[in-house]
């Protein structure tokens, strides 16, 4: 009998269950199960550090917190101050509570079937976001207007010129999907799956991912897309599909901004 295309690699167990090297064939990679304390405490600590770094950056260079007046370089600087603490966290947790293999611990694996993430991401941006936001726009037109939903992305795009357009692409289309999928699906969702059922872990992670983006107008669309990403991760047991979907989603958003 053939295996479904979404099956995890041979010898791997579902999330949340630790696998020891002596229990599985040599080719199989040990799995780490991170405690709830590590997941929540680690995230809170990193977010606090990132916030302090960004506040210091704003104060040191007198950067406006309003996106309309932020210099082009602030996008990259702000992204690095946010990402670096979390990347350090993932490495440290992998070494202390996992196997020491970062890619294996957070299921950072890719298969050709993960290219299905391209249409998933594009359709999520073109159809899903508008569909789930529409009722909110009808009920609260000022809060969920199209201009409000697009405001942050539009400010970022309009502030980038020349080489900074390339930087914007790298940060938004490549950097953000890599870091966010490692943190929210590979670390948080997988960690929650070890303590709760899969659906609860998926929904909690989706809410977490949505709220942390901090803009109410974007909440319906982001929550729906976070559920898509979490489902991709839950079904495939790896980050390849959600990463490709996230990349395609962000790339499509940038393309829409460029064309309008």
C-alpha positions, -999 to 999 in steps of 0.1 A, spaced: 0 0 0 14 34 -9 18 61 17 -2 94 14 19 122 0 16 142 33 30 114 55 60 124 77 93 107 68 96 70 77 103 65 114 90 98 127 63 101 153 35 126 157 42 159 174 45 162 211 60 127 216 97 124 222 116 99 202 149 86 215 177 74 192 177 38 206 140 34 200 140 39 162 160 29 132 193 47 127 180 67 98 152 83 118 158 116 135 151 120 172 122 144 180 121 170 208 91 178 229 92 213 244 74 220 277 47 246 279 69 267 302 96 267 276 72 277 248 54 305 266 83 317 288 107 317 258 84 336 236 75 362 262 112 368 270 122 371 234 93 395 226 102 416 256 138 418 244 128 426 209 104 454 221 132 469 242 156 468 212 131 485 189 123 512 215 160 518 218 163 520 180 135 545 178 149 566 206 185 565 193 177 576 158 146 596 166 124 575 143 87 582 141 65 554 153 41 564 125 49 543 94 43 572 71 76 589 82 98 559 89 131 558 69 136 529 45 164 513 66 141 510 96 122 481 80 154 460 80 166 472 114 133 466 130 130 431 115 164 422 128 157 434 163 126 412 163 140 381 146 174 378 162 162 371 198 138 345 185 164 328 163 187 327 194 159 312 214 152 284 188 189 275 188 193 275 226 160 255 231 171 230 205 205 225 223 191 224 258 157 207 254 159 191 220 183 171 199 206 200 190 195 196 154 175 228 148 161 218 114 149 184 128 136 198 161 113 223 143 105 201 113 121 225 88 118 200 59 107 203 23 93 180 -3 82 187 -39 46 183 -28 50 213 -6 49 234 -38 11 231 -34 17 260 -10 20 283 -40 -16 282 -50 -27 279 -14 -9 312 -5 -20 330 -37 -57 321 -33 -56 329 4 -44 364 -4 -67 369 -33 -99 353 -20 -97 342 16 -87 375 32 -114 394 13 -140 368 20 -136 367 58 -131 404 61 -162 413 41 -187 408 70 -166 429 93 -164 456 67 -201 456 64 -206 458 102 -177 482 110 -169 500 77 -145 525 93 -124 499 111 -122 473 84 -122 493 52 -99 482 24 -76 512 31 -73 503 68 -65 466 60 -38 476 35 -25 506 54 6 491 70 17 472 39 10 503 17 32 525 40 60 500 38 59 497 1 56 535 -5 85 542 17 109 518 -1 127 530 -32 157 517 -52 177 491 -34 152 492 -5 126 476 -27 149 446 -29 153 447 9 115 450 13 111 419 -8 137 399 11 123 409 45 86 404 37 87 375 12 116 355 25 126 365 60 92 368 76 79 334 64 111 316 75 112 331 110 75 332 117 69 296 105 99 284 127 85 302 157 47 299 154 43 265 137 76 247 144 80 259 180 47 271 194 21 249 176 43 218 179 49 226 216 12 231 223 4 199 204 25 181 230 2 194 258 -32 198 242 -51 182 213 -42 192 178 -72 214 171 -67 234 203 -30 239 195 -39 250 160 -65 276 171 -44 289 200 -14 294 177 -36 311 151 -49 335 176 -14 341 190 -1 348 155 -29 371 146 -29 392 178 9 397 177 6 415 144 -13 442 163 -36 457 137 -73 451 143 -82 457 106 -60 428 96 -73 404 123 -100 385 103 -78 378 73 -47 370 94 -66 346 116 -81 328 87 -47 325 70 -31 314 102 -56 286 104 -46 276 68 -9 276 78 -15 257 110 -36 231 90 -8 227 65 16 220 93 -8 197 111 -14 176 80 22 174 67 41 173 100 67 197 85 73 234 77 77 231 40 41 235 30 32 264 54 64 282 45 57 281 8 21 291 14 33 320 36 59 331 10 33 330 -18 8 349 4 32 377 11 46 379 -24 10 382 -38 3 410 -13 34 429 -25 25 423 -62 -10 437 -56 5 468 -40 28 473 -69 0 470 -94 -24 494 -77 
